[in-house]
């Protein structure tokens, strides 16, 4: 990546930051009798994506799939048995960075029902844990993503979010059928229409279990079970969190899929952070991911977060294949305006026993504005 492109990236990010700053505002909260409340919220995450497949470059204005643009509402009401809540959240349907490829550019705006992220009812009891029903996170959602680095907008264990649909080129320069998403994954189970139960925290540990079905995507009929254990606490001056998850999925066409995954993260008071994630899926190989980060308040506007990371997958795209990726990321926080400006660069390598491919790289930069 040239110095010129990098300088232009930073300049564009700062320009977008200045443009959105004037719109930042306080929470859109309404409180009513009996201590109930309604909170409207959302975020906007425009980005510019550059993908170099070794022969050509694709440059596209996108919505960052690592944390897409969305709006939502929380309705909360205390009850005698605990707290009741309703959460509705949907992505805006802007062009996702994960779906752009060399031969396909999604519409700039194309809302579909799969954009619905959450439509759930939650009951948090005082002594019996948390019960949830509706569209929302499966028990293992985020178990492979424990991370204190504060650079997730540009880099985290879900490598395909930035440029997942792009294809590798064969060594002769022709496009192959091998994609980033088919070679890199953290096996996160995501969100489904489900029922879920979480225990109360006991010495920092929480257990979760869920059963769900895919009902939003067309021609994708499957059901899934997921369970996970989470931990969060402190050891001296170091924050620690970790998780281990399991997911079993029965596809109407395609058989069964079993995935085991987990992650561990720590943050020292000096601003140094480290996290590691790993997972294994039947007939789909295994991976390990690691990230080293550092965050510091160099600017009065907010902290600056930096990170480097590395992903290695075996047997992901085919038996005997090796998927390798490494990247650097920077996020600058502007606390008063709830804006984060970021820049991330990543390299992708794929090696198979029967084929060789050109290395690829991606750059993504933009802002996230939360309201």
C-alpha positions in Angstrom: 0.0 0.0 0.0 1.5 3.3 -1.1 2.1 6.2 1.3 -0.1 8.4 -0.9 -3.1 6.1 -0.5 -2.5 5.9 3.3 -2.4 9.7 3.6 -5.5 10.0 1.5 -7.2 7.4 3.7 -6.4 9.3 6.9 -7.5 12.6 5.3 -10.9 11.1 4.1 -11.5 9.7 7.6 -10.9 13.0 9.3 -13.1 14.8 6.7 -16.0 12.4 7.4 -15.4 12.8 11.2 -15.7 16.6 10.9 -18.8 16.3 8.7 -20.7 14.1 11.2 -19.6 15.8 14.4 -22.2 18.5 14.1 -25.0 15.9 14.2 -23.9 14.1 17.4 -26.5 14.5 20.2 -27.6 13.3 23.6 -29.6 10.0 24.0 -33.1 9.8 22.5 -34.7 8.6 25.7 -38.3 8.8 26.9 -39.2 7.9 30.4 -42.7 7.1 31.5 -44.5 6.0 34.7 -43.5 3.0 36.8 -39.8 3.7 36.0 -40.2 2.5 32.4 -38.2 3.9 29.5 -37.9 3.9 25.7 -34.5 4.4 24.1 -33.9 5.0 20.4 -30.4 4.4 19.2 -28.3 3.6 16.2 -25.1 4.1 14.3 -23.8 5.0 10.9 -20.6 3.3 9.6 -19.7 4.5 6.0 -16.3 3.3 4.7 -14.2 3.1 1.7 -12.9 -0.3 0.7 -9.9 -1.2 -1.5 -9.2 -4.8 -2.5 -6.1 -5.8 -4.5 -6.2 -9.4 -5.8 -2.7 -9.3 -7.3 -3.9 -8.2 -10.7 -6.5 -5.6 -10.3 -7.9 -3.2 -7.6 -11.6 -2.8 -6.7 -12.5 0.4 -4.9 -16.0 0.8 -3.4 -18.0 3.0 -1.0 -19.5 0.5 1.5 -21.0 0.0 4.9 -18.6 -1.8 7.2 -19.9 -5.3 7.9 -17.8 -5.5 11.0 -20.3 -3.2 12.6 -23.0 -2.2 10.1 -25.2 0.9 10.1 -28.3 0.2 12.1 -31.2 1.7 14.1 -33.0 0.2 17.1 -35.2 0.7 20.1 -35.2 -0.6 23.6 -38.3 -0.7 25.8 -37.6 -1.4 29.4 -40.1 -1.9 32.3 -39.3 -3.1 35.8 -41.6 -5.8 37.2 -42.1 -7.5 40.5 -40.2 -10.5 39.3 -37.3 -8.6 37.7 -36.9 -6.5 34.5 -38.8 -6.8 31.2 -37.3 -5.5 27.9 -38.1 -5.5 24.2 -35.4 -4.9 21.7 -36.0 -4.2 18.0 -32.9 -3.6 15.8 -32.4 -3.6 12.0 -29.5 -2.8 9.7 -30.2 0.0 7.2 -29.5 -2.2 4.2 -26.6 -0.2 2.9 -24.0 -1.9 0.7 -22.1 -4.4 2.9 -18.4 -4.6 2.7 -18.6 -8.4 3.1 -20.6 -8.8 -0.2 -18.6 -6.8 -2.7 -16.5 -8.8 -5.1 -14.6 -8.4 -8.4 -17.7 -9.2 -10.4 -20.5 -7.9 -8.1 -21.3 -4.7 -6.5 -24.5 -4.7 -4.4 -27.0 -1.9 -4.6 -26.1 1.1 -2.5 -29.4 0.6 -0.6 -31.2 -2.7 -0.6 -33.1 -3.5 2.6 -34.2 -7.1 3.0 -35.8 -8.9 5.9 -32.4 -10.5 6.6 -31.3 -7.1 7.8 -33.5 -7.6 10.9 -30.9 -8.2 13.7 -33.1 -8.3 16.8 -36.8 -8.7 17.5 -36.7 -10.2 21.0 -38.5 -10.1 24.4 -36.3 -10.5 27.4 -37.1 -11.2 31.1 -34.2 -10.7 33.5 -35.2 -12.2 36.9 -33.7 -11.5 40.2 -32.7 -15.1 41.1 -33.3 -17.3 38.1 -31.3 -15.8 35.2 -32.3 -14.3 31.9 -34.9 -15.6 29.5 -35.1 -14.4 25.9 -37.3 -15.3 22.9 -37.3 -13.9 19.4 -34.7 -13.0 16.7 -31.3 -12.4 18.4 -28.0 -13.8 19.4 -27.5 -17.5 19.8 -25.7 -18.6 23.0 -22.3 -18.8 21.3 -22.6 -15.5 19.5 -19.4 -13.6 20.3 -17.7 -16.5 22.1 -14.9 -16.3 19.6 -14.6 -12.5 19.8 -13.4 -11.7 23.3 -11.3 -8.6 22.6 -10.1 -5.5 24.6 -8.1 -3.9 21.8 -10.8 -1.3 20.8 -9.8 -1.9 17.1 -12.7 -4.2 16.2 -14.0 -1.8 13.5 -10.9 -2.6 11.4 -9.7 -6.0 12.7 -11.0 -8.9 14.8 -11.3 -12.6 14.5 -14.1 -12.5 11.9 -11.8 -11.8 9.0 -14.4 -12.0 6.2 -16.4 -9.0 7.4 -14.1 -6.6 5.6 -13.9 -8.3 2.2 -15.4 -11.8 2.4 -16.9 -12.2 -1.1 -13.7 -11.3 -3.0 -12.0 -14.2 -4.8 -8.4 -15.2 -4.9 -6.7 -15.3 -8.3 -4.9 -18.4 -9.6 -1.2 -18.1 -10.1 -1.8 -17.5 -13.8 -3.9 -14.4 -13.0 -7.4 -15.9 -13.7 -10.1 -15.6 -11.0 -10.6 -18.8 -9.0 -13.7 -19.9 -7.1 -11.9 -19.6 -3.8 -13.2 -16.7 -1.6 -12.0 -14.9 1.5 -15.1 -16.1 3.4 -14.6 -19.7 2.3 -11.0 -19.6 3.6 -11.3 -17.6 6.8 -14.0 -17.8 9.6 -14.3 -17.7 13.4 -17.3 -20.1 13.3 -19.5 -17.7 15.3 -23.1 -18.9 15.2 -24.6 -15.4 14.8 -28.3 -14.7 15.2 -31.5 -16.7 14.6 -35.1 -16.9 15.7 -34.4 -18.6 19.0 -35.1 -19.2 22.7 -32.2 -18.5 25.0 -31.4 -18.8 28.6 -28.5 -17.2 30.5 -27.7 -18.0 34.1 -26.8 -15.4 36.7 -23.2 -14.5 37.1 -21.4 -16.7 39.6 -17.9 -15.5 40.5 -17.6 -14.0 37.0 -18.9 -17.1 35.2 -22.1 -17.2 33.1 -23.6 -20.2 31.2 -25.9 -19.8 28.2 -27.9 -22.2 26.0 -30.2 -21.6 23.0 -32.2 -23.3 20.3 -33.0 -21.5 17.0 -34.1 -21.7 13.4 -33.3 -19.6 10.3 -36.5 -17.9 9.2 -35.4 -14.7 7.6 -33.2 -16.0 4.7 -34.8 -17.5 1.7 -33.8 -21.0 0.7 -31.9 -21.5 3.9 -33.9 -23.8 6.2 -31.9 -25.1 9.2 -32.1 -25.3 13.0 -29.3 -25.0 15.5 -28.4 -25.6 19.1 -25.7 -23.6 20.9 -24.2 -23.4 24.3 -21.4 -21.4 25.8 -19.7 -20.4 29.1 -18.4 -16.9 29.6 -16.1 -15.4 32.2 -15.2 -11.7 33.0 -13.2 -10.4 35.9 -10.0 -8.8 37.0 -6.6 -10.1 38.1 -4.8 -7.3 39.9 -4.6 -4.4 37.4 -5.5 -6.6 34.4 -9.0 -7.0 33.0 -9.7 -10.6 31.8 -12.5 -12.2 29.8 -13.0 -15.4 28.0 -15.5 -17.8 26.5 -15.9 -21.3 25.1 -18.8 -22.1 22.8 -20.3 -25.0 20.9 -22.8 -25.0 18.0 -24.6 -27.9 16.3 -26.6 -27.2 13.1 -28.9 -29.4 11.1 -29.4 -28.3 7.5 -32.3 -29.5 5.5 -29.9 -30.0 2.6 -26.2 -30.5 3.5 -26.3 -32.7 6.6 -25.0 -31.6 10.0 -22.3 -29.2 11.2 -20.6 -29.1 14.6 -18.4 -26.2 15.7 -16.3 -25.7 18.8 -14.7 -22.2 19.3 -13.5 -19.9 22.0 -11.4 -16.9 22.9 -9.5 -15.2 25.7 -8.6 -11.6 26.2 -6.8 -9.4 28.7 -6.1 -5.7 29.1 -3.4 -4.3 31.3 -3.6 -0.9 33.0 -0.8 0.3 30.8 -3.1 0.0 27.7 -1.5 -3.2 26.4 -4.0 -5.8 25.3 -3.8 -9.4 24.0 -6.4 -11.8 22.7 -6.4 -15.2 21.2 -9.2 -17.2 19.5 -9.4 -20.7 18.1 -12.0 -23.0 16.6 -12.7 -26.3 14.9 -15.5 -27.4 12.6 -16.2 -30.9 11.3 -15.0 -31.3 7.7 -14.2 -27.6 7.7 -10.8 -27.5 9.4 -9.6 -25.4 12.3 -8.0 -22.0 12.9 -6.1 -19.9 15.5 -6.1 -16.1 15.7 -4.1 -13.7 17.8 -4.0 -9.9 18.3 -1.7 -7.6 20.2 -3.0 -4.1 20.9 -2.1 -0.8 22.6 -4.3 2.1 23.5 -3.4 5.5 24.9 -4.8 9.0 25.3 -2.4 10.9 23.1 -5.1 13.3 22.0 -7.5 15.2 24.3 -10.4 14.2 22.0 -10.2 10.5 23.0 -8.0 7.4 23.1 -6.1 6.1 20.1 -6.1 2.3 19.7 -3.5 0.3 17.6 -3.3 -3.4 16.9 -1.6 -6.1 14.9 -3.2 -9.5 14.3 -2.6 -12.9 12.7 -4.9 -15.7 11.5 -3.9 -19.2 10.5 -6.4 -21.7 9.2 -5.9 -25.3 8.2 -8.1 -27.4 5.9 -10.5 -24.4 5.6 -11.0 -24.1 1.8 -10.0 -27.8 1.1 -8.2 -30.7 2.7 -4.6 -29.7 3.2 -5.1 -26.0 2.6 -3.5 -23.3 4.6 -5.2 -19.8 5.0 -3.0 -17.0 6.4 -3.9 -13.4 7.1 -2.2 -10.6 9.0 -3.2 -7.0 9.5 -2.7 -3.7 11.3 -5.4 -1.3 12.5 -5.8 2.1 14.0 -8.9 3.6 15.6 -9.1 7.2 16.9 -12.0 8.0 19.3 -13.7 11.3 19.5 -15.6 11.1 22.8 -17.6 14.3 22.7 -19.2 13.5 19.4 -19.4 9.6 19.7 -17.3 9.2 16.6 -14.6 6.7 15.8 -12.3 7.1 12.8 -10.3 4.1 11.7 -7.9 2.7 9.1 -7.1 -1.0 8.6 -4.8 -2.9 6.2 -4.8 -6.7 5.7 -2.9 -9.3 3.7 -4.4 -12.6 2.6 -2.6 -15.8 1.6 -4.1 -19.2 0.5 -2.1 -22.3 -0.3 -3.7 -25.6 -1.5 -2.1 -29.0 -2.3 -3.4 -28.9 -5.9 -3.4 -25.2 -6.7 -1.5 -22.0 -6.0 -2.9 -18.5 -5.7 -1.7 -14.9 -5.7 -1.6 -13.0 -2.5 -4.4 -10.4 -1.9 -4.7 -7.4 0.3 -7.4 -5.0 1.5 -7.7 -1.5 3.0 -10.7 -0.1 4.7 -11.1 3.3 6.3 -14.1 5.3 7.5 -16.0 6.4 10.6 -18.6 5.1 13.0 -21.0 7.6 14.5 -23.2 6.4 17.4 -26.4 8.1 18.5 
